[in-house]
Amino acid sequence: MMFIMDIVVVNNLYAPNIVGGAEKSVQILSEEFVREGHSVTVLTLACKPTQAVEIVNGVKVYYLRPLSFKLVPTNKRRSIISRFMFQLSAGMFDWYVLHQVSNILNTIHVDVVFINNLAGMSYSIPNLPILNSKPIIHTLRDYHLLCMRQSMFDGKNVCNKQCKLCSLFTRKRKQYSNIITCVIGNSEYILKKHLAEGYFSNSCVKTVVYSGYKDNSIKQRSRERHGSVFGFIGQISIEKGVEHMLESFSQVENPTARLLIAGTGRDKYLRYLRHKYSDPRVEWKGWMMTSDFFENIDYLILPSIWPEPLPRVVYESYVYGIPVIVSNRGGTQEIVVNDLTGWVYDPSNKTQLTENIKKCLSLEDTKYNKMVEECLKFAIQFDPEDIARKYLSIFKQSLSGVITSGKA
């Protein structure tokens, strides 16, 4: 007999309010839970005054009114102060969202609470009386609980440990972490980073489950031009290492090589990059559909200089059979097998990325096609159905008594 659960999912943003990979991953999981026969309710922030309650692909979504619509991440005009206030609001003004959460939870049945990103929401949700003895599962998708910048990166260097200022300002977040039943990292790197700082000390399960991605509409790519088109897709910013990638690409003296850059960023920074690296082989595509991007490249470059937990774009690349070149910062390198699905390089070494690009350009057809096949095989482990079942297994164990609550 099937064990049906009433799952409450908490994430600060949810479709159609999507600005990054976390929202996509949470949506994919929520819809897979529904396909498995479970009841799913999502609690998330509204980004427009008109958003209240909707059914999104079988998932009931409650859009909570934020402290201010000017602070939400979908507001492209947010100032630095607004961004900072959004980060602080989950601790300083959480009563505003917490009251709405409490009212909703009092009207529905809850078996398991599955919490993801909490910026702008409340760290007090697990303490609500109605959730007493309920298992609380938290997935780490960013550094919000550890870092005021959410990046463990000061603009130039990776923060190897939590600084005193972040330790002070995130004290309430650490207290929250220590009443969580199960903590799941979307990479081994991000999980170890939190555990090393004393977070989730009372959690009975501390494990890693990668995110999922699948695209049934993928067309077989043409092999006519393989080995010559490199691509980057994402936010164009300093921490993403785009300038390092452009500098490395400029050292490649091959007229057939091309670089497609898809994504947006601050206008001033974009103008600076396009002026300094005015290479006719570089195409600035702006915003692109994922499918259009991957169908037009042969290799993905992920040149991050900040420690990304594990960006979804690598899963997406594998699903399309695209080998990757990634920096060794953060958790990305965990799912790259050198010379099989791609290459890992050190961004502090000024020549390694250039050398990897040259290696790709000289790759024989048989080697390239072998790598494509290996990427497609590797992508199977990120099938959303399998990923969802791993989560459901943890949920069921936490309800059966095999896992005891982390609450003191």
Secondary structure, 3 states (H helix, E strand, C coil): CCCCCEEEEECCCCCCCCCCHHHHHHHHHHHHHHHCCCEEEEEEECCCCCCCEEEECCEEEEEECCCCCCCCCCCCCCCHHHHHHHHHHHHHCCHHHHHHHHHHHCCCCCCEEEECCCCCCCCCHHHCHHHCCCCEEEEECCCCCCCCCCCCECCCCECCCCCHHHHHHCHHHHHHHCCCCEEEECCHHHHHHHHHCCCCCCCCEEEECCCCCCCCCCCCCCCCCCCCEEEEECCCCHHHCHHHHHHHHHCCCCCCCEEEEECCCCHHHHHHHHHHCCCCCEEEEECCCHHHHHCCCCEEEECCCCCCCCCHHHHHHHHCCCCEEEECCCCHHHHCCECCCEEEECCCCCCHHHHHHHHHHCCCHHHHHHHHHHHHHHHHHHCHHHHHHHHHHHHHHHHHCCCCCCCC
